Amino acid sequence: MSIVAIVGRPNVGKSTLFNRLVGMRKAIVDEIAGVTRDRHYGTCEWSGMEFSVIDTGGYAINSDDVFEAEIRKQVMLAIEEADVVLFLCDVATGITDFDEVIADILRRSKKPILMVANKVDTGDKLYDAYVFNSLGLGEPYAIASASGSGTGDLLDKVVSLLPEEPVEKPEEIHIPHIAIVGRPNAGKSSLTNALLGEERNIVTPVAGTTRDSISTYYNKFGHEFMLVDTAGLRKKTKVKEDLEFYSVLRSVRSIESADVCILMIDASLGVEGQDMNVFHLIIRNRKGCVIVVNKWDTIPDKSANTMKEFTKIIQEKIAPFNDVPIIFTSVTQKQRILDVLEAAAKVYTNKSKRISTSKLNEVMLEEIANYPPPAIKGKYIKIKYVTQLPTPSPSFAFFCNLPQYVRDDYKRYLENKLRKHFDFTGVPIQIFLRQK
């Protein structure tokens, strides 16, 4: 798929234009400059042609901000990847020193560049757009990304510059979505970069560097899926800025739309209450889960039993759902990161598993006969039949004469037997008792 990159200095409306082109509020928009830090991808369709759009961080120079050097690197990578570059400027402020620096970089890039003057929301501002002719990048396209004014003509030109692609569309196959979630600074972006083998997302020692949920296509070592790096999830009381509130909201949505979640825990801090809050959020949404204990290299004086003891602590905290893969890694040392992929792929397979009704009844009715539900008030419960329901995550219906009398501890017994016989490692199971 062809790629269109949106570049420009901070706060000229790049994310607003990105949201307009992809047709949804996918990138966070705020009046604070420098909100977007990573390259953010979405899909736009225009005149029957589909292409990817990249939203980049604002390009700035001579700044002490720890993020600025990384943002510049991300912008340069986006320009390299792109087939067409949209250079966005703000008509209200005119040409700044930053704009001239970016224009110089773009003139040397040998890529098709479209000069775009944004925030032309009234007729009198149209004349102000012509000042950008002096940057030597062609006639500016006057648009107002907030309202969509002028974006149609811009898209017509973009489509005309994109390389032609085959018309036939391959059959759409569902690619697993794997979200990397956890508290701030647990190493989520570092894991994403290590798996991809490139500096895809910005990593700094500052907690909360990632603000958007960043999706990336992954196809290596026999695995194919969408990898989603999310903002760190803090306690509600610690979320101070509006901006951070939206970041957390995006992370929660990423969990809701994922198939499998990789929960990152910082080994140096241990298992905290917020880790368990994120875990319970994953389970409530019926998502597959892999727990990754990162920064294992920072633990001093490790013995042969340290890993077992840490595993036991986690299993006690996540009980009764103990059947979750737990992997100890050091992302910076590249230790066991491929084990994380293998575990996530296995959990996805378990989540998608369908068991035939005949096999279910053959196995489970025997287990039920060996240990039937206890009688309640002199009434005997007889389970006659079991089937798997057509739901996105594994759920099973047991048909019996008195479903209201089946206790929770017996439901757990049924769940444990299902896990024992059919391997649902890392996947929550729902049990329903229905009237026969």
Helices and strands as residue ranges (DSSP letters): E 3-7, H 14-22, E 40-46, E 49-55, H 66-81, E 84-90, H 97-107, E 113-118, G 123-135, E 141-142, H 151-161, E 177-182, H 188-196, E 214-220, E 223-229, G 236-238, H 242-257, E 260-266, H 273-284, E 288-294, G 296-298, H 306-318, E 326-328, H 337-351, H 357-370, E 383-388, E 395-400, G 403-405, H 408-422, E 430-435
